[in-house]
């Protein structure tokens, strides 16, 4: 009797594995629909749909949840002439959940503990989470997000990221701004940040990525990360990023920083960063800006990232000699102007609602 039960249990496990794989594949295809599919991808999708009616049902179900039915309609030629209806008796997708975000959906795979059964396999629970989401902040905002694998992602002012998780890879595409991430350890599934043509990869560490117009600043606060270049015009796929970067890649360890050149024209030199400089660089996470003697123009450029107010400097050589040291609250323009007046002898004139002229008052 026990043998029959064991065979039945193994059959259930295989069925759950297939369901989880089908769910992940459907998520992958829907994610690709955000861009136009290449001819070879259309052929691969057609073959996948033809392989099983369940594949088509899964794709339609995920498309409805992701609100991507319009995108699917553009590929209607790939579907059979008669579109099968999703059976009302079909068992709901196991482990399915949606994240409350304008463009976010969280799909939890089926390989979890189930009632009276033992674990279906030895894969960590985090490795079977499939997800696609976008997060953004407005000017002056920051936001902290706990990702499904318990990684913590913090977005600085005016930032935008696309987050994609599959069973084999964790991918964060930084399209604008700055992020700080504390990566949950998972050796089976690396986490890759794509920023400015660079791939920054880790399995369990903490680092900061600041995407600027001409470079990408990377600071590592814990562990070690590897950096590679994305030479392709298109973004690397999750399947590609499931592979670890070679150990010969540029390595940055705890307490180090580097300016990465997306154009590859300058030599990327890794530098040590002391605790005081590190605290200043990451002070934005607590809503502060710390300056340690930067000239006034550079300090204003940083301050301007957190407000819609534009600052102009009067044509005065004395202003160029002023260096700023101290801590400021991000977005507190009135407080900033008062500190400038009382500590640096700088007066101001409001030229308009969003433009301020700074002058030396001495």
Secondary structure, 3 states (H helix, E strand, C coil): CHHHHHHHHHHHHHHHHHHHHHHHHHHHHHHHCCCCCCHHHHHHHHHHHHHCHHHHHHHHHHHHHCCCHHHHHCCHHHCCCCCCCCCCCCCCCCCECCCCCCCCEEEECCCCCCCCCCCCCCCCHHHHEEEEEEEECCCCCCEEEECCCCCEEEECCCCEEEEEECCCCEEEEEEEEEEEEECCCCCCCCEEEEECCEEEEECCCEEEEEECCCCEEEEEEECEEEEEECCCCCCCCHHHHCCCCCCCCEEEECCEEEEECCCCCCCCCCEECCHHHHHHHCHHHHCEEEEEEEEHHHHHHHHHHHCCCEEEECCCHHHHCCEEEEEEECCCHHHHHHHHHHHHCEEEEEEECCEEEEEECC
